[in-house]
Amino acid sequence: MKQRKAWKVVREVIDEADVIVEVVDARDPIGTRNRKLERLVQEAGKPLLIVMNKADLVPKEWAEEYKRKSEIPVVFISARERKGTGILRRELKKLAKPLLDEKEKVKVALIGYPNVGKSTIINTLKGKRAVGTAPIPGYTKGKQLIRLSKKLWLLDSPGVVPIDDFDELVIKGGFPADKIEEPVKPALKLISRILETRREAITEKFGIEAESEEEILRRIGEKRGLIKAGGEVDLEETARWLLREWQTGRFTLFASEEEKSQDFVWDFKEVLDGVEWELLLDPRRILWKYGDQLKEKLDNQKRAGVREIEGVTVGIATGFKKCDSALKFLEELTGKSAIASECFGKKWKGVVAILD
């Protein structure tokens, strides 16, 4: 019933407006576009414009290529940075122009999923040029029109597209990854979407070039050290970790320049195998046993290895100039806090840590 009511409101907004703007997150266009919404707009015979918000977080070349391939007009903006809003205004006026022969005012509505920036765009478009308001006859109580220009008006109420599918709810951050009982299905759906949108993101983040979603998830688990007793990858824990990285923004389609500059290689599998076999959960004991092996890897190449053992995470990182930097790196890599750690090395340093 809740979904039905939400779609009823979306349909009301489409009926009331003359021009529809679908607001999409530029970092995840496939995940935040809604084909049902686009179909409803086209069936209603209304002009449709896709606004890719948060465009400052994606490369310009990629944005231009996406725009060129789209069958629906696309404008890239960053409402937060107030970039591209002038282009958006011009595009709205262009879409409104053919309608002005029949209408005194053209009404524009913004519709999209939660958290894509609809309200920010509305506030940006209002600005100082929004010099008047008017009630909307027959529309939801309290809603108004905001004047953007003499004949162009904005519905001061963004339409919220309901999230119909639980897997989509998870991917969009509407349900915490740690509380998902069956996380593998949404994780595979997320991987499929990434492969369709920009498969290089998998290689950049994990150094993986596998074909199937299942193989990618398994390889991520291997690299993360999420191994069950018997040597099999713990796919459920791997799926939760991947979804948590996506929900928190630590993993996106596009790595930042800072992330790219911090490239590292996964290592220390043999050491972690021994640590797990002997159940060594004290950094000092691990260094006493495997210190010589670890010191052989001390150079300017960043290396890391992690393994889930008995409910905690054992992490090893080398190739840093400061011990604090190595420890911080491990905490960011795992999303966990260190409860014990030991530093080693001279010019190039490493750290062994227990994280929880």
VOPAGU-2260 file (C-alpha; in pm, 1 decimal, decimal comma):
REM VOPAGU-2260
SITE   aa  ch    i         X         Y         Z
SITE  MET   A    0       0,0       0,0       0,0
SITE  LYS   A    1     283,7     236,9      86,5
SITE  GLN   A    2     442,3     187,5    -255,2
SITE  ARG   A    3     107,7     244,2    -425,5
SITE  LYS   A    4      54,8     572,8    -240,4
SITE  ALA   A    5     407,2     689,9    -325,5
SITE  TRP   A    6     356,3     619,7    -695,8
SITE  LYS   A    7      18,4     796,3    -677,6
SITE  VAL   A    8     197,3    1110,9    -558,8
SITE  VAL   A    9     454,3    1077,3    -839,6
SITE  ARG   A   10     172,1    1048,1   -1093,5
SITE  GLU   A   11       5,2    1359,2    -946,7
SITE  VAL   A   12     329,5    1552,8    -990,4
SITE  ILE   A   13     361,3    1433,4   -1352,1
SITE  ASP   A   14      -0,5    1533,7   -1423,6
SITE  GLU   A   15      42,5    1878,5   -1270,3
SITE  ALA   A   16     377,0    1963,0   -1433,3
SITE  ASP   A   17     439,2    2059,5   -1794,4
SITE  VAL   A   18     809,1    1964,1   -1792,9
SITE  ILE   A   19     959,0    1680,5   -1586,2
SITE  VAL   A   20    1317,8    1675,5   -1459,0
SITE  GLU   A   21    1448,9    1338,0   -1343,6
SITE  VAL   A   22    1729,8    1397,1   -1094,4
SITE  VAL   A   23    2000,5    1129,1   -1100,4
SITE  ASP   A   24    2324,7    1077,2    -907,5
SITE  ALA   A   25    2605,3    1106,9   -1164,7
SITE  ARG   A   26    2814,2     854,2    -970,1
SITE  ASP   A   27    2552,6     581,4   -1020,6
SITE  PRO   A   28    2335,6     668,9   -1321,6
SITE  ILE   A   29    2200,4     321,1   -1387,6
SITE  GLY   A   30    2110,9     270,6   -1022,8
SITE  THR   A   31    1940,3     608,8    -979,5
SITE  ARG   A   32    1755,4     635,1   -1310,5
SITE  ASN   A   33    1403,8     491,9   -1299,0
SITE  ARG   A   34    1268,1     346,6   -1624,1
SITE  LYS   A   35     912,1     323,2   -1489,9
SITE  LEU   A   36     915,0     696,0   -1415,8
SITE  GLU   A   37    1054,6     773,2   -1761,5
SITE  ARG   A   38     785,4     556,7   -1921,8
SITE  LEU   A   39     507,8     735,1   -1727,2
SITE  VAL   A   40     639,0    1074,4   -1838,9
SITE  GLN   A   41     661,7     967,9   -2201,9
SITE  GLU   A   42     312,2     813,8   -2191,4
SITE  ALA   A   43     182,1    1144,9   -2055,2
SITE  GLY   A   44     344,1    1322,0   -2350,7
SITE  LYS   A   45     548,7    1553,0   -2126,7
SITE  PRO   A   46     903,3    1674,0   -2207,9
SITE  LEU   A   47    1164,5    1493,1   -1996,4
SITE  LEU   A   48    1511,2    1613,7   -1897,6
SITE  ILE   A   49    1766,2    1407,6   -1702,4
SITE  VAL   A   50    1976,3    1611,8   -1460,9
SITE  MET   A   51    2291,1    1434,4   -1343,3
SITE  ASN   A   52    2368,9    1591,1   -1007,8
SITE  LYS   A   53    2705,5    1564,7    -823,5
SITE  ALA   A   54    2887,0    1584,3   -1157,6
SITE  ASP   A   55    3192,5    1729,1    -981,8
SITE  LEU   A   56    3257,2    1374,4    -855,7
SITE  VAL   A   57    3290,8    1210,4   -1200,9
SITE  PRO   A   58    3544,0    1267,6   -1483,2
SITE  LYS   A   59    3434,3    1519,8   -1746,5
SITE  GLU   A   60    3520,0    1283,8   -2036,1
SITE  TRP   A   61    3294,9    1011,2   -1894,9
SITE  ALA   A   62    3010,2    1259,2   -1843,8
SITE  GLU   A   63    3034,9    1380,6   -2203,2
SITE  GLU   A   64    3031,2    1023,9   -2336,0
SITE  TYR   A   65    2723,8     934,7   -2128,5
SITE  LYS   A   66    2545,6    1247,6   -2250,6
SITE  ARG   A   67    2627,1    1166,3   -2612,5
SITE  LYS   A   68    2483,5     813,9   -2586,4
SITE  SER   A   69    2164,5     903,6   -2398,9
SITE  GLU   A   70    1833,7     889,8   -2584,6
SITE  ILE   A   71    1694,4    1151,9   -2341,2
SITE  PRO   A   72    1845,3    1503,0   -2305,7
SITE  VAL   A   73    2099,8    1516,1   -2022,2
SITE  VAL   A   74    2245,2    1806,8   -1822,7
SITE  PHE   A   75    2532,4    1758,4   -1575,5
SITE  ILE   A   76    2539,5    1987,4   -1271,9
SITE  SER   A   77    2675,2    2012,0    -919,4
SITE  ALA   A   78    2404,1    2181,6    -715,0
SITE  ARG   A   79    2625,0    2182,3    -405,5
SITE  GLU   A   80    2905,2    2363,0    -591,3
SITE  ARG   A   81    2653,0    2572,7    -789,5
SITE  LYS   A   82    2804,0    2456,6   -1117,2
SITE  GLY   A   83    2595,6    2398,2   -1428,8
SITE  THR   A   84    2277,1    2556,7   -1294,5
SITE  GLY   A   85    2291,8    2824,7   -1565,4
SITE  ILE   A   86    2298,1    2550,2   -1829,7
SITE  LEU   A   87    2004,1    2383,4   -1653,9
SITE  ARG   A   88    1803,2    2707,8   -1663,9
SITE  ARG   A   89    1871,2    2749,0   -2034,9
SITE  GLU   A   90    1769,3    2389,3   -2106,5
SITE  LEU   A   91    1445,3    2434,4   -1910,8
SITE  LYS   A   92    1360,7    2749,2   -2106,6
SITE  LYS   A   93    1430,1    2563,3   -2431,6
SITE  LEU   A   94    1189,3    2282,1   -2332,7
SITE  ALA   A   95     928,1    2534,4   -2216,6
SITE  LYS   A   96     935,4    2750,9   -2528,8
SITE  PRO   A   97     711,0    2529,8   -2751,4
SITE  LEU   A   98     450,1    2517,5   -2471,4
SITE  LEU   A   99     416,6    2893,6   -2426,5
SITE  ASP   A  100     183,4    2932,4   -2723,4
SITE  GLU   A  101     -84,7    2748,5   -2525,3
SITE  LYS   A  102       6,5    2827,0   -2163,7
SITE  GLU   A  103      60,2    3144,2   -1962,3
SITE  LYS   A  104     301,5    2964,8   -1731,3
SITE  VAL   A  105     502,7    2645,2   -1770,6
SITE  LYS   A  106     543,4    2435,5   -1457,0
SITE  VAL   A  107     856,8    2228,2   -1395,6
SITE  ALA   A  108     872,4    1934,2   -1152,0
SITE  LEU   A  109    1179,9    1758,7   -1013,6
SITE  ILE   A  110    1140,8    1385,3    -948,0
SITE  GLY   A  111    1391,0    1121,2    -835,8
SITE  TYR   A  112    1503,8     879,5    -568,8
SITE  PRO   A  113    1583,1     993,7    -212,7
SITE  ASN   A  114    1925,3    1154,0    -157,7
SITE  VAL   A  115    2003,4    1241,3    -520,8
SITE  GLY   A  116    1988,8    1614,6    -444,3
SITE  LYS   A  117    1641,8    1724,0    -557,7
SITE  SER   A  118    1589,4    1969,5    -271,7
SITE  THR   A  119    1936,5    2120,1    -318,2
SITE  ILE   A  120    1863,6    2180,5    -686,7
SITE  ILE   A  121    1528,3    2339,7    -603,2
SITE  ASN   A  122    1694,1    2571,8    -350,9
SITE  THR   A  123    1968,6    2657,8    -599,1
SITE  LEU   A  124    1720,6    2732,9    -876,1
SITE  LYS   A  125    1511,8    2947,6    -641,8
SITE  GLY   A  126    1804,3    3171,2    -552,1
SITE  LYS   A  127    1747,8    3546,2    -555,6
SITE  ARG   A  128    1559,0    3524,6    -883,6
SITE  ALA   A  129    1264,8    3341,4    -728,1
SITE  VAL   A  130    1066,0    3660,0    -661,6
SITE  GLY   A  131     717,6    3519,8    -619,9
SITE  THR   A  132     503,8    3224,0    -522,3
SITE  ALA   A  133     154,7    3106,7    -606,6
SITE  PRO   A  134     -67,7    2828,6    -469,5
SITE  ILE   A  135    -143,4    2534,6    -697,7
SITE  PRO   A  136    -521,4    2489,6    -742,1
SITE  GLY   A  137    -633,1    2133,5    -671,3
SITE  TYR   A  138    -284,8    2021,5    -572,5
SITE  THR   A  139    -163,0    1885,9    -236,9
SITE  LYS   A  140    -230,9    2128,4      45,4
SITE  GLY   A  141      48,4    2375,9     117,5
SITE  LYS   A  142     238,1    2322,4    -207,3
SITE  GLN   A  143     334,0    2626,2    -411,1
SITE  LEU   A  144     482,5    2739,6    -738,8
SITE  ILE   A  145     809,7    2932,4    -734,6
SITE  ARG   A  146     867,4    3179,0   -1015,5
SITE  LEU   A  147    1198,0    3122,9   -1194,3
SITE  SER   A  148    1123,9    3368,4   -1475,1
SITE  LYS   A  149     820,0    3550,0   -1613,2
SITE  LYS   A  150     662,5    3234,0   -1755,0
SITE  LEU   A  151     867,5    2953,0   -1601,6
SITE  TRP   A  152     759,6    2821,9   -1262,0
SITE  LEU   A  153     891,9    2546,9   -1037,5
SITE  LEU   A  154     682,8    2306,9    -828,5
SITE  ASP   A  155     816,0    2361,0    -477,6
SITE  SER   A  156     787,7    1992,4    -390,1
SITE  PRO   A  157    1020,4    1725,0    -528,3
SITE  GLY   A  158     850,1    1399,2    -623,2
SITE  VAL   A  159    1012,0    1104,7    -446,1
SITE  VAL   A  160    1039,7     781,9    -646,0
SITE  PRO   A  161     967,2     486,3    -413,2
SITE  ILE   A  162    1222,8     206,3    -391,3
SITE  ASP   A  163    1021,0     -99,2    -493,0
SITE  ASP   A  164    1281,2    -372,3    -449,1
SITE  PHE   A  165    1465,1    -473,5    -127,9
SITE  ASP   A  166    1792,0    -532,9    -312,3
SITE  GLU   A  167    1767,8    -178,6    -450,9
SITE  LEU   A  168    1693,6     -47,1    -102,7
SITE  VAL   A  169    2016,4    -207,8      20,6
SITE  ILE   A  170    2226,6     -80,0    -270,4
SITE  LYS   A  171    2092,6     273,2    -221,7
SITE  GLY   A  172    2184,9     264,5     147,0
SITE  GLY   A  173    1831,2     238,3     281,0
SITE  PHE   A  174    1906,8     -75,2     486,2
SITE  PRO   A  175    2234,7    -127,8     681,3
SITE  ALA   A  176    2465,3    -383,8     521,8
SITE  ASP   A  177    2556,2    -537,8     857,8
SITE  LYS   A  178    2192,2    -628,0     928,5
SITE  ILE   A  179    2118,3    -806,4     599,5
SITE  GLU   A  180    2041,5   -1175,5     655,1
SITE  GLU   A  181    2098,6   -1271,8     288,9
SITE  PRO   A  182    2348,8   -1020,9     144,5
SITE  VAL   A  183    2479,9   -1218,3    -153,9
SITE  LYS   A  184    2190,7   -1138,3    -391,7
SITE  PRO   A  185    2209,1    -756,9    -355,7
SITE  ALA   A  186    2590,4    -773,3    -373,2
SITE  LEU   A  187    2576,8    -964,0    -702,5
SITE  LYS   A  188    2323,2    -713,4    -835,2
SITE  LEU   A  189    2556,9    -429,6    -738,3
SITE  ILE   A  190    2851,5    -596,1    -913,3
SITE  SER   A  191    2638,8    -650,1   -1225,7
SITE  ARG   A  192    2547,5    -281,4   -1228,8
SITE  ILE   A  193    2910,5    -176,6   -1188,1
SITE  LEU   A  194    3017,0    -403,4   -1474,8
SITE  GLU   A  195    2746,7    -251,2   -1694,3
SITE  THR   A  196    2826,3     108,2   -1601,2
SITE  ARG   A  197    3204,3     111,6   -1560,2
SITE  ARG   A  198    3376,4    -224,1   -1513,4
SITE  GLU   A  199    3716,9     -55,7   -1468,0
SITE  ALA   A  200    3602,4      36,6   -1116,5
SITE  ILE   A  201    3638,7    -329,2   -1011,4
SITE  THR   A  202    3994,7    -347,2   -1142,4
SITE  GLU   A  203    4091,9     -11,6    -990,3
SITE  LYS   A  204    3956,5    -101,6    -648,0
SITE  PHE   A  205    4044,2    -470,0    -622,0
SITE  GLY   A  206    4289,6    -553,4    -901,9
SITE  ILE   A  207    4040,6    -810,8   -1032,0
SITE  GLU   A  208    3961,5    -887,2   -1395,8
SITE  ALA   A  209    3703,3   -1166,7   -1371,1
SITE  GLU   A  210    3403,8   -1214,7   -1597,8
SITE  SER   A  211    3115,0   -1332,3   -1378,5
SITE  GLU   A  212    2963,2   -1158,1   -1077,3
SITE  GLU   A  213    3004,4   -1470,3    -861,6
SITE  GLU   A  214    3374,7   -1503,1    -947,7
SITE  ILE   A  215    3434,9   -1135,1    -872,7
SITE  LEU   A  216    3267,3   -1168,3    -531,5
SITE  ARG   A  217    3473,1   -1479,8    -455,8
SITE  ARG   A  218    3798,4   -1310,0    -560,7
SITE  ILE   A  219    3717,7   -1008,4    -342,6
SITE  GLY   A  220    3669,0   -1244,3     -48,5
SITE  GLU   A  221    4005,6   -1408,1    -118,4
SITE  LYS   A  222    4181,9   -1073,1    -129,4
SITE  ARG   A  223    4006,9    -957,4     188,3
SITE  GLY   A  224    4100,0   -1279,0     366,6
SITE  LEU   A  225    3734,5   -1360,6     438,9
SITE  ILE   A  226    3789,1   -1735,9     452,5
SITE  LYS   A  227    3576,6   -1990,1     640,6
SITE  ALA   A  228    3711,2   -2298,9     814,7
SITE  GLY   A  229    3806,0   -2542,8     542,1
SITE  GLY   A  230    3950,2   -2275,4     315,9
SITE  GLU   A  231    3632,5   -2161,3     135,3
SITE  VAL   A  232    3555,4   -1793,5      84,9
SITE  ASP   A  233    3284,9   -1663,6     318,3
SITE  LEU   A  234    3059,6   -1518,4      47,4
SITE  GLU   A  235    2807,4   -1372,6     292,2
SITE  GLU   A  236    3068,5   -1177,2     487,1
SITE  THR   A  237    3231,6   -1070,1     160,0
SITE  ALA   A  238    2895,1    -948,2      30,3
SITE  ARG   A  239    2828,7    -751,7     351,8
SITE  TRP   A  240    3173,0    -593,5     333,1
SITE  LEU   A  241    3125,9    -492,1     -33,2
SITE  LEU   A  242    2780,0    -344,7      33,0
SITE  ARG   A  243    2914,5    -157,5     335,1
SITE  GLU   A  244    3194,3      -8,9     123,9
SITE  TRP   A  245    2938,7     104,3    -135,8
SITE  GLN   A  246    2690,2     242,9     117,7
SITE  THR   A  247    2956,1     446,7     297,2
SITE  GLY   A  248    3109,4     580,3     -24,2
SITE  ARG   A  249    3449,2     418,7      31,8
SITE  PHE   A  250    3391,4     241,3    -300,1
SITE  THR   A  251    3248,6     435,5    -593,6
SITE  LEU   A  252    3258,2     403,2    -971,4
SITE  PHE   A  253    3539,9     654,7    -984,8
SITE  ALA   A  254    3842,6     649,5    -757,5
SITE  SER   A  255    3965,6     989,6    -645,3
SITE  GLU   A  256    4313,9    1105,1    -741,7
SITE  GLU   A  257    4416,9    1058,8    -378,9
SITE  GLU   A  258    4294,1     698,5    -382,6
SITE  LYS   A  259    4473,5     630,0    -710,1
SITE  SER   A  260    4797,3     766,2    -564,7
SITE  GLN   A  261    4770,5     518,7    -275,8
SITE  ASP   A  262    4792,1     205,2    -489,0
SITE  PHE   A  263    4898,5    -106,0    -300,4
SITE  VAL   A  264    4931,2    -477,6    -363,3
SITE  TRP   A  265    4770,6    -756,5    -165,9
SITE  ASP   A  266    5027,7    -978,7       4,0
SITE  PHE   A  267    5113,3   -1188,4     312,3
SITE  LYS   A  268    4885,0   -1484,4     236,6
SITE  GLU   A  269    5140,1   -1738,6     363,0
SITE  VAL   A  270    5195,7   -1543,9     684,1
SITE  LEU   A  271    4821,9   -1508,3     744,2
SITE  ASP   A  272    4771,1   -1878,5     673,8
SITE  GLY   A  273    5022,4   -1954,6     949,7
SITE  VAL   A  274    4865,7   -1699,5    1185,1
SITE  GLU   A  275    4523,7   -1858,9    1134,2
SITE  TRP   A  276    4657,1   -2213,4    1173,3
SITE  GLU   A  277    4836,2   -2131,2    1498,5
SITE  LEU   A  278    4564,8   -1888,4    1613,6
SITE  LEU   A  279    4810,7   -1607,8    1681,6
SITE  LEU   A  280    4596,1   -1309,2    1779,1
SITE  ASP   A  281    4869,2   -1100,6    1945,5
SITE  PRO   A  282    5074,3    -866,0    1720,0
SITE  ARG   A  283    5388,9    -926,9    1927,1
SITE  ARG   A  284    5362,6   -1304,7    1886,6
SITE  ILE   A  285    5301,2   -1264,9    1512,4
SITE  LEU   A  286    5614,1   -1048,1    1479,3
SITE  TRP   A  287    5819,9   -1289,0    1689,8
SITE  LYS   A  288    5718,4   -1577,0    1462,8
SITE  TYR   A  289    5709,3   -1405,4    1120,1
SITE  GLY   A  290    5909,8   -1084,0    1168,7
SITE  ASP   A  291    6195,8   -1188,6     939,2
SITE  GLN   A  292    5954,8   -1274,0     654,8
SITE  LEU   A  293    5771,8    -944,7     693,5
SITE  LYS   A  294    6091,1    -736,8     702,3
SITE  GLU   A  295    6187,4    -879,3     363,7
SITE  LYS   A  296    5888,4    -689,0     219,4
SITE  LEU   A  297    5995,6    -349,2     356,5
SITE  ASP   A  298    6045,0    -107,9      64,8
SITE  ASN   A  299    5855,3     179,2     -96,0
SITE  GLN   A  300    5581,2     -48,9    -232,5
SITE  LYS   A  301    5270,8     -44,8     -15,2
SITE  ARG   A  302    5154,7    -396,5      68,0
SITE  ALA   A  303    4862,6    -519,0     274,6
SITE  GLY   A  304    4697,4    -838,9     388,5
SITE  VAL   A  305    4393,9    -899,0     611,3
SITE  ARG   A  306    4224,6   -1207,6     746,9
SITE  GLU   A  307    3910,5   -1259,2     958,6
SITE  ILE   A  308    4005,0   -1499,7    1241,0
SITE  GLU   A  309    3787,6   -1594,6    1537,5
SITE  GLY   A  310    3571,7   -1282,0    1514,8
SITE  VAL   A  311    3852,7   -1026,4    1476,6
SITE  THR   A  312    4058,6    -902,4    1182,5
SITE  VAL   A  313    4433,3    -952,7    1157,5
SITE  GLY   A  314    4591,6    -688,8     935,8
SITE  ILE   A  315    4945,5    -640,1     803,4
SITE  ALA   A  316    5066,7    -335,1     610,5
SITE  THR   A  317    5417,3    -240,7     493,0
SITE  GLY   A  318    5578,8      28,8     279,9
SITE  PHE   A  319    5505,6     338,2     490,9
SITE  LYS   A  320    5733,4     610,1     626,3
SITE  LYS   A  321    5539,1     633,9     952,5
SITE  CYS   A  322    5380,6     365,6    1168,4
SITE  ASP   A  323    5072,4     581,9    1226,1
SITE  SER   A  324    5017,8     604,5     849,9
SITE  ALA   A  325    5032,9     224,3     816,1
SITE  LEU   A  326    4784,5     175,4    1098,8
SITE  LYS   A  327    4545,8     439,4     961,3
SITE  PHE   A  328    4568,7     272,1     620,8
SITE  LEU   A  329    4463,7     -62,6     770,6
SITE  GLU   A  330    4172,6      96,9     957,9
SITE  GLU   A  331    4046,9     268,8     641,7
SITE  LEU   A  332    4095,9     -48,0     438,9
SITE  THR   A  333    3893,5    -264,3     678,8
SITE  GLY   A  334    3651,0      -5,6     814,4
SITE  LYS   A  335    3744,9    -122,4    1165,0
SITE  SER   A  336    3939,6      15,5    1463,1
SITE  ALA   A  337    4268,8    -125,8    1588,7
SITE  ILE   A  338    4261,7    -276,1    1937,6
SITE  ALA   A  339    4628,8    -380,3    1938,8
SITE  SER   A  340    4923,4    -314,1    1706,4
SITE  GLU   A  341    5301,3    -343,0    1673,8
SITE  CYS   A  342    5525,4    -142,7    1441,2
SITE  PHE   A  343    5847,0    -271,8    1279,6
SITE  GLY   A  344    6113,7    -148,6    1037,0
SITE  LYS   A  345    6354,0     146,5    1006,2
SITE  LYS   A  346    6350,9     360,5     688,0
SITE  TRP   A  347    6036,8     185,4     558,7
SITE  LYS   A  348    5794,8      72,2     822,6
SITE  GLY   A  349    5516,6    -179,9     864,5
SITE  VAL   A  350    5253,1    -265,4    1118,8
SITE  VAL   A  351    5074,4    -577,1    1242,8
SITE  ALA   A  352    4735,5    -502,9    1395,4
SITE  ILE   A  353    4431,2    -669,6    1545,5
SITE  LEU   A  354    4114,5    -482,8    1448,1
SITE  ASP   A  355    3754,4    -508,1    1561,7
